[in-house]
Amino acid sequence: ALVVVLLLRRPVRRLFGARVAYGLWALVALAVLAMLLPARVVVVSAPAVAWGAHAAAGAMVEAGALASGLPMQTAPGGPAILCAFWLGGVAAAFANLLRSQLRFMRAARVGRGGPAVVGVLRPRVVTPADFLSRSTPREQSVVLAHEQTHIARQDSRINAVVAVARCLNWFNPLVHVLAHYLRIDQELACDAQVVAAHPAVRRSYAEAMLKTQLAAQPLPLGCYWPAQSAHPLAERIGLLTRPAPGRGARLLGAGLVAALALGGALTAWAARPAETRIGPPVSQAPEEWGQQTTQTALAEPAKQQPSARARTRAQRPEPPSAPL
């Protein structure tokens, strides 16, 4: 799903706009959710004799496990070592995330951080100390509109989920690639929404980008302009010079992206190995399955031991036969 998004994000942005391209990332989220759903169950029918033996064996194993009450014995091996190694990496990743977040918050408290949105439960906008003196009133309005758009779109909470996913999947380089490009598409979509609401501020918007000093420290739980180099900033300014797609093109693109995301999620779920279960013969009705299992479990002890009437009849002496 991630490879598909990386291949389509630029063509979709050119044809349908940055906001539709940002919606492509729903494909990855839905594919992950589809893999967490229960797998398909395939019931394989068996002959009546085999089904009865299978049911009786299952009942005997379950009864033996309940009667013994003994816990399962597991020896430490490869899986336990890998699990401990993974937990160590998760702890180190969370520690690095917390260190970066605290460093940015310390810089913001002394007026050296932002503009940015910080906070997950209660997002808020922080600006540097020289924000009012360095920017014109029009530039200030577009920057604040940009950050308020982040809050309205729940981008800071999306970034928090991505940050947690990076910590849990610290060993997977594709997750880190996802986080980098998702941030870029997120900023481009936010720019497009602000410019669409205020078409006359394109020049002021570009000037505000050039004047804004980007934070030197990353901000894991929040929204900031992630231009560690000139490439993303140049891409954002270049996007402002292009005409925005029309409403019809955006609706068409949104429909295609939604269909792609749902189809990808269904494909991911269908590709999971199915859970196979042994069932009764096809000719048997489903409501008779439990009855046959119960009858099989009850019939086995009856075959092994004679009834009480049979034992009494065997012990009673027979009367002597009459003489001819």
C-alpha positions as CSV (number, residue, x, y, z in Angstrom):
1,A,0.0,0.0,0.0
2,L,2.8,2.4,0.8
3,V,4.5,1.7,-2.6
4,V,1.3,2.4,-4.4
5,V,0.9,5.8,-2.5
6,L,4.5,6.8,-3.3
7,L,3.9,6.1,-7.0
8,L,0.6,7.9,-7.2
9,R,1.0,10.9,-5.0
10,R,2.7,13.2,-7.6
11,P,0.4,12.4,-10.5
12,V,-2.7,12.7,-8.4
13,R,-1.5,16.0,-7.0
14,R,-1.1,17.4,-10.6
15,L,-4.4,16.1,-11.8
16,F,-6.7,16.6,-8.8
17,G,-4.8,18.8,-6.3
18,A,-2.8,18.4,-3.1
19,R,-5.9,17.7,-0.9
20,V,-6.9,14.7,-2.9
21,A,-3.3,13.5,-3.0
22,Y,-3.1,13.7,0.8
23,G,-6.2,11.4,0.9
24,L,-4.2,8.7,-0.7
25,W,-2.6,7.9,2.7
26,A,-6.0,6.5,3.7
27,L,-5.0,3.4,1.6
28,V,-2.2,2.6,4.1
29,A,-4.4,3.2,7.1
30,L,-7.2,1.0,5.8
31,A,-4.8,-1.8,4.7
32,V,-3.4,-1.9,8.3
33,L,-6.9,-2.1,9.8
34,A,-7.9,-4.8,7.3
35,M,-5.0,-6.9,8.5
36,L,-6.2,-6.6,12.1
37,L,-9.7,-7.9,11.3
38,P,-10.5,-11.6,11.8
39,A,-9.4,-13.8,9.0
40,R,-11.8,-15.7,6.7
41,V,-13.0,-19.1,8.0
42,V,-13.2,-22.0,5.6
43,V,-15.1,-25.1,6.7
44,V,-13.8,-28.3,5.1
45,S,-16.4,-31.1,5.1
46,A,-15.3,-34.6,6.1
47,P,-16.9,-38.1,5.9
48,A,-19.3,-39.1,8.7
49,V,-16.8,-41.6,10.2
50,A,-13.9,-39.2,10.1
51,W,-16.1,-36.4,11.5
52,G,-17.2,-38.6,14.4
53,A,-13.6,-39.6,15.3
54,H,-12.5,-36.0,15.0
55,A,-15.2,-34.8,17.3
56,A,-14.6,-37.6,19.9
57,A,-10.8,-36.9,19.8
58,G,-11.4,-33.2,20.3
59,A,-13.7,-33.8,23.3
60,M,-11.2,-36.2,24.9
61,V,-8.3,-33.7,24.5
62,E,-10.4,-30.9,25.9
63,A,-11.5,-33.0,28.9
64,G,-8.0,-34.1,29.6
65,A,-6.7,-30.5,29.6
66,L,-9.4,-29.4,31.9
67,A,-8.9,-32.3,34.3
68,S,-5.1,-31.9,34.5
69,G,-5.2,-28.2,35.2
70,L,-1.5,-28.0,34.4
71,P,-0.1,-24.9,32.7
72,M,1.6,-25.1,29.3
73,Q,5.4,-25.6,29.5
74,T,7.3,-23.3,27.2
75,A,11.0,-23.1,26.9
76,P,12.7,-19.8,26.1
77,G,14.1,-19.7,22.6
78,G,14.3,-17.6,19.5
79,P,10.8,-16.0,19.7
80,A,11.4,-14.8,23.3
81,I,14.8,-13.3,22.4
82,L,13.3,-11.5,19.4
83,C,10.5,-10.2,21.5
84,A,12.9,-8.8,24.1
85,F,15.0,-7.2,21.3
86,W,11.9,-5.6,19.8
87,L,10.8,-4.3,23.2
88,G,14.2,-2.7,23.7
89,G,13.9,-1.0,20.4
90,V,10.4,0.3,21.2
91,A,11.7,1.7,24.5
92,A,14.6,3.5,22.8
93,A,12.3,4.9,20.1
94,F,9.8,6.2,22.7
95,A,12.7,7.8,24.7
96,N,14.0,9.5,21.5
97,L,10.5,10.8,20.7
98,L,10.0,12.2,24.2
99,R,13.5,13.8,24.1
100,S,12.7,15.6,20.8
101,Q,9.3,16.7,22.0
102,L,10.7,18.1,25.3
103,R,13.5,19.9,23.5
104,F,11.0,21.7,21.2
105,M,8.7,22.6,24.1
106,R,11.7,24.2,25.9
107,A,12.6,26.2,22.8
108,A,8.9,27.3,22.4
109,R,8.8,28.5,26.1
110,V,11.6,30.9,25.5
111,G,10.3,32.1,22.1
112,R,12.5,30.2,19.7
113,G,10.0,27.6,18.4
114,G,7.3,27.8,15.8
115,P,5.1,28.7,14.1
116,A,3.7,25.3,14.9
117,V,0.8,23.4,16.4
118,V,1.6,21.5,19.6
119,G,-0.5,19.2,21.7
120,V,-2.6,16.2,21.0
121,L,-5.6,16.4,23.3
122,R,-5.7,20.2,23.3
123,P,-3.8,21.5,20.2
124,R,-2.7,25.1,20.2
125,V,-0.6,27.4,18.1
126,V,2.8,28.6,19.2
127,T,4.8,31.4,17.5
128,P,8.4,32.7,18.0
129,A,9.0,35.8,20.0
130,D,9.8,38.0,17.0
131,F,6.7,36.8,15.0
132,L,4.9,40.2,15.2
133,S,8.0,42.3,14.4
134,R,9.3,40.1,11.6
135,S,6.0,39.6,9.7
136,T,3.5,42.0,8.2
137,P,-0.1,41.8,9.4
138,R,-1.1,40.0,6.3
139,E,1.7,37.5,6.6
140,Q,0.7,36.9,10.2
141,S,-2.9,36.2,9.2
142,V,-2.0,33.6,6.6
143,V,0.4,31.8,8.9
144,L,-2.1,31.7,11.7
145,A,-4.8,30.6,9.2
146,H,-2.4,27.8,8.1
147,E,-1.9,26.6,11.7
148,Q,-5.6,26.8,12.5
149,T,-6.3,24.7,9.4
150,H,-4.0,22.0,10.8
151,I,-6.1,22.0,14.0
152,A,-9.4,21.8,12.1
153,R,-8.1,18.9,10.0
154,Q,-6.9,17.0,13.1
155,D,-3.4,16.8,11.7
156,S,-1.6,17.0,15.0
157,R,-3.5,13.8,16.2
158,I,-2.7,12.1,12.9
159,N,0.9,12.9,13.4
160,A,0.8,11.5,16.9
161,V,-0.6,8.2,15.6
162,V,2.2,8.1,13.0
163,A,4.8,8.8,15.7
164,V,3.5,5.9,17.8
165,A,3.6,3.6,14.7
166,R,7.2,4.6,14.1
167,C,8.1,3.6,17.7
168,L,6.3,0.3,17.4
169,N,7.8,-0.5,14.0
170,W,11.2,1.0,14.5
171,F,12.8,-1.9,12.6
172,N,10.7,-1.2,9.4
173,P,12.3,1.5,7.2
174,L,9.0,1.8,5.2
175,V,7.3,3.3,8.2
176,H,9.9,6.0,8.5
177,V,9.5,6.7,4.8
178,L,5.8,7.0,5.3
179,A,6.2,9.5,8.1
180,H,8.4,11.7,6.0
181,Y,6.3,11.9,2.9
182,L,3.0,12.1,4.8
183,R,4.2,15.2,6.6
184,I,5.1,16.8,3.2
185,D,1.7,15.9,1.6
186,Q,0.0,17.2,4.8
187,E,1.6,20.6,4.5
188,L,0.8,20.8,0.8
189,A,-2.8,19.9,1.4
190,C,-3.0,22.5,4.2
191,D,-1.5,25.2,1.9
192,A,-4.0,24.3,-0.8
193,Q,-7.0,24.6,1.6
194,V,-5.8,28.0,2.9
195,V,-5.2,29.4,-0.6
196,A,-8.6,28.1,-1.8
197,A,-10.3,30.0,1.1
198,H,-8.2,33.2,0.5
199,P,-7.2,33.3,-3.2
200,A,-5.7,36.8,-2.9
201,V,-3.0,35.8,-0.4
202,R,-0.7,33.7,-2.6
203,R,2.2,36.3,-2.6
204,S,1.9,37.0,1.1
205,Y,1.8,33.2,1.7
206,A,5.0,32.6,-0.2
207,E,6.7,35.6,1.5
208,A,5.7,34.3,5.0
209,M,7.2,30.9,4.1
210,L,10.5,32.4,3.2
211,K,10.6,34.6,6.3
212,T,9.6,31.9,8.8
213,Q,12.6,30.3,10.6
214,L,12.0,26.6,10.8
215,A,12.7,24.9,14.1
216,A,16.0,23.1,14.2
217,Q,14.6,20.3,16.4
218,P,11.9,18.0,15.0
219,L,8.4,18.1,16.5
220,P,7.0,14.5,16.7
221,L,3.7,15.3,18.3
222,G,2.5,18.4,16.4
223,C,2.5,20.1,13.0
224,Y,5.4,22.1,11.7
225,W,6.9,22.9,8.3
226,P,9.2,19.9,7.8
227,A,11.7,21.5,5.4
228,Q,15.0,20.3,6.7
229,S,16.3,21.2,3.2
230,A,15.2,23.6,0.5
231,H,13.3,21.0,-1.5
232,P,10.0,20.8,0.4
233,L,9.8,24.6,0.8
234,A,10.5,25.2,-2.9
235,E,7.9,22.6,-3.7
236,R,5.3,24.4,-1.6
237,I,6.1,27.8,-3.1
238,G,6.0,26.3,-6.6
239,L,2.6,24.8,-5.8
240,L,1.2,28.3,-5.1
241,T,2.0,29.4,-8.6
242,R,-0.1,26.7,-10.3
243,P,-3.8,27.1,-10.8
244,A,-5.9,25.0,-8.4
245,P,-8.0,22.2,-10.0
246,G,-11.7,22.8,-10.4
247,R,-14.4,21.4,-8.1
248,G,-15.4,18.7,-10.6
249,A,-11.8,17.5,-10.8
250,R,-11.5,17.4,-7.1
251,L,-14.7,15.4,-6.7
252,L,-13.6,12.9,-9.3
253,G,-10.2,12.5,-7.7
254,A,-11.8,12.0,-4.3
255,G,-14.1,9.3,-5.6
256,L,-11.2,7.5,-7.3
257,V,-9.0,7.7,-4.2
258,A,-11.9,6.4,-2.0
259,A,-12.5,3.5,-4.4
260,L,-8.7,2.7,-4.4
261,A,-8.5,2.8,-0.6
262,L,-11.5,0.5,-0.1
263,G,-10.4,-1.8,-2.8
264,G,-6.9,-2.0,-1.4
265,A,-8.2,-2.7,2.1
266,L,-10.5,-5.5,0.7
267,T,-7.5,-7.0,-1.2
268,A,-5.3,-6.9,1.9
269,W,-8.0,-8.7,3.9
270,A,-8.6,-11.3,1.2
271,A,-4.9,-12.0,0.9
272,R,-4.7,-13.2,4.5
273,P,-4.4,-17.0,5.0
274,A,-7.9,-18.4,5.8
275,E,-8.5,-20.3,9.0
276,T,-9.4,-23.8,8.1
277,R,-11.9,-25.8,10.2
278,I,-13.0,-29.4,9.8
279,G,-16.8,-29.7,9.6
280,P,-19.5,-32.4,9.3
281,P,-20.6,-33.9,6.0
282,V,-22.2,-31.6,3.6
283,S,-25.5,-33.5,3.7
284,Q,-25.8,-32.9,7.4
285,A,-27.8,-29.8,8.5
286,P,-25.8,-27.2,10.6
287,E,-28.2,-27.6,13.5
288,E,-27.3,-31.3,13.8
289,W,-23.6,-30.6,14.2
290,G,-23.8,-30.1,18.0
291,Q,-26.2,-33.1,18.4
292,Q,-23.8,-35.4,16.6
293,T,-20.9,-34.3,18.7
294,T,-22.8,-34.8,21.9
295,Q,-24.1,-38.2,20.8
296,T,-20.6,-39.3,19.8
297,A,-19.1,-38.2,23.2
298,L,-21.9,-40.0,25.1
299,A,-21.8,-43.2,22.9
300,E,-18.0,-43.8,23.5
301,P,-18.3,-44.7,27.2
302,A,-21.4,-46.9,26.5
303,K,-19.3,-49.0,24.1
304,Q,-16.5,-49.5,26.5
305,Q,-18.5,-50.6,29.6
306,P,-21.7,-52.9,29.7
307,S,-24.8,-51.6,31.3
308,A,-25.9,-52.4,34.8
309,R,-28.8,-54.6,33.6
310,A,-26.4,-56.6,31.5
311,R,-24.0,-57.2,34.4
312,T,-26.9,-58.3,36.7
313,R,-28.2,-60.7,34.1
314,A,-24.7,-62.2,33.6
315,Q,-24.3,-62.8,37.4
316,R,-27.7,-64.5,38.0
317,P,-27.5,-68.3,37.8
318,E,-29.6,-70.0,35.2
319,P,-32.2,-72.6,36.4
320,P,-31.4,-76.3,35.6
321,S,-33.1,-77.6,32.5
322,A,-36.0,-80.1,32.9
323,P,-35.1,-83.8,32.2
324,L,-36.3,-85.1,28.9
